[in-house]
Amino acid sequence: MQFLSLASSIARRSHGPAILAAVFLTGSASGALSADNVNLVRELAGRVGPIVGSSQACTSIATRRVQAILTKFQEAIREASTNPNDRNELAREFERNIAEGRAAVNGGRADCRLVERQLADLERSVSAPPPGPATSAAPAGANAAVSTARPAAPGDVRGVTDQEIRFGMVIPYTGSAKENGQSYKRGIEVAFARSNAAGGVHGRMLKLIAADDGFEPSRTPEAMKLLWDRERVFGFLGNLGTPTAAVAVPFALERRVLFFAPFTGGSVVRHDPPDRYVFNYRPSFVEEADAAVRYLLKMRKIRPNQIAVFGQNDDLGEQGFAGVARAYRAAGLNDASIVRLVYNRNSIDMDEAVAQLKAQKVPIKAIVMVGTTRPAAKFIEKTRDLFPGMIYTNMSIVGATALAQELMLLGPRFTENVIVTQAVPAVSGYSSTVLEFKAALAQASPGEVPDYISLEGYVAANLLIDALKRCGPQLDTERLVETLESTRNLDMGLGASLNLSRGDHQALHKVWGTQLDRSGSYQPIDLE
């Protein structure tokens, strides 16, 4: 039977819009559509879209169920017409109806129990074979089996066996950020070693496999491909870099693979709404920049026109600068005249930035720095004696311990007024996580000195381990994503709880403050 007559037959039986739409979806998968069905797709978009949108807004409904319907309908749109304009119009119509469905739930105009029944009706029809001429449509019901949501067996999931779960990590082994990459990797490995020593996650050992991209986006695809194709990892954990993330994230999303806790505060991993497979532990560049600016204005009494921004001449520096500008606007200040000093990635040539600083008519008294260890240390070295009272605030990506080591080699005076915002509490403190980390580090890597980045890697990995445990022994990516999105008020001994949801894939929004002393140690400071 042709699709149109089948759909009409089901419609005449009055089994409801969900059944009609489901038959449409089943028909689309079988290739029964043609260019003449555009109007029918448009009509069905008005019926399926609100159910999808309402289901998205009901937190009791698993995301993977909604995603399965979305995928089916997107296939239907692609097959409905060969005309790109028709397809785009249908996609926009579908999105509008999805938005209306979300608004109905959020506005209290739809009951999630009814939405659940509508979705189950839709699912059962999609998973069942199309009815023949003598077959009536199945009755609606909330307890229908959903084949698309069935978790895969362990042997069917890439990177997962009965004995092991494999994660990949792309970091620089060379270049200006290599110390940060090694520290972050060390922290993750310590968390994995601690978990493995306790029997692993549901009996599976956690394994981390790293690949090198040299902190160069042009090399990132090759490193990602190596881990995905050759090492066959389950997901990506702890990739380092903002410009490299701009390349790595599309790679992961195209393959629907987890991209967890990258070491970047950039917006490329913080879309609104969030990308389904991308999750962050750390605060954003905007949040760190906002904390630094408010500290300089309120605590150090620096005037707005006496603050400059120093950063890489790429996405990293661009987003750091945007964060400072946003902090200015939030404080009711004009951001148009902020001085911006730049340097090239993987370079320690600071001559241009220093010349810009010296040329300012209004003396600059504080600099918000957005860079990695060696460029930051070199800039401080070049400007300390020229501007003795200068305050340097660095974002956590600088690598606090490595920066302190670089500056101490130059002499104690280079550590004065050097501040670093952090994504974890003070390593010198006595929070339960810090003490646990130090003990685990001593066990796994005797002689290694704990630092802020390795501590962050440890915390981020434990956030993932918590979700893996809650996910259960039958692991797959979709199930793990839903488990992560159900993280509520997780207390890891940081002094701040961690939360993840469908609408917010960043677990932490708190920023800590630290300042170097003349001995090269960081002391906690109040940022406001």
PEHU-V954501 format. One record per backbone hydrogen bond with DSSP energy under -1.0 kcal/mol. NH is the residue of the N-H (numbers start at 1). CO is the residue of the C=O. Records with the same first field share a line. If there is no record, write none. Layout:
BEGIN
NH=CO, CO
END
This chain:
BEGIN
6=2
7=3
8=4
9=5
10=6
11=7
12=8
13=9
14=11
20=16
21=17
22=18
23=19
24=20
25=21
26=22
27=23
28=24
29=25
30=26
31=28
32=27
37=34
38=35
41=37
42=38
43=39
44=40
45=41
46=42
47=44
48=44
49=45
52=48
53=49
54=50
55=51
56=52
57=53
61=58
66=62
67=63
68=64
69=65
70=66
71=67
72=68
73=69
74=70
75=71
76=72
77=73
78=74
79=75
80=76
87=83
88=84
89=85
90=86
91=87
92=88
93=89
94=90
95=91
96=92
97=93
98=94
99=95
100=96
101=97
102=98
103=99
104=100
105=101
106=102
107=103
108=105
109=104
115=111
116=112
117=113
118=114
119=115
120=116
121=117
122=118
123=119
124=120
125=121
126=122
127=123
128=124
135=132
149=146
150=147
156=153
157=154
160=157
161=164
165=205
166=159
167=207
168=235
169=209
171=211
178=175
181=177
182=178
183=179
184=180
185=181
186=182
187=183
188=184
189=185
190=186
191=187
192=188
193=189
194=190
195=191
196=192
197=193
199=196
200=195
201=204
204=201
205=163
207=165
209=167
211=169
213=171
216=213
219=216
223=219
224=220
225=221
226=222
227=223
228=224
229=225
230=226
231=226
233=227
234=166
236=258
237=168
238=260
240=170
241=263
246=242
247=244
248=244
249=245
251=247
252=248
253=249
254=250
255=251
257=252
259=277
260=236
261=279
263=239
264=262
269=266
270=267
278=275
279=259
280=505
285=265
288=284
289=285
290=286
291=287
292=288
293=289
294=290
295=291
296=292
297=293
298=294
299=295
300=295
302=296
306=303
307=304
308=366
309=339
310=368
311=341
312=370
313=343
314=312
318=314
319=315
320=316
321=317
322=318
323=319
324=320
325=321
326=322
327=323
328=324
329=325
330=326
331=327
332=329
333=328
338=335
341=309
343=311
347=344
354=350
355=351
356=352
357=353
358=354
359=355
360=357
365=306
366=306
367=391
368=308
369=393
370=310
376=372
377=373
378=374
379=375
380=376
381=377
382=378
383=379
384=380
387=383
390=387
391=365
392=417
393=367
394=419
395=369
398=395
399=396
403=399
404=400
405=401
406=402
407=403
408=404
409=405
411=407
414=411
415=412
418=415
419=392
420=514
421=394
422=512
429=426
433=493
435=431
436=432
437=433
438=434
439=435
440=436
441=437
442=438
443=439
444=440
445=441
448=445
455=451
456=452
457=453
458=454
459=455
460=456
461=457
462=458
463=459
464=460
465=461
466=462
467=463
468=464
469=465
470=466
471=467
475=473
480=476
481=477
482=478
483=479
484=480
485=481
486=483
487=484
490=498
498=490
499=507
500=487
501=504
507=280
508=281
512=422
514=420
515=523
516=418
517=521
520=517
523=515
525=513
END
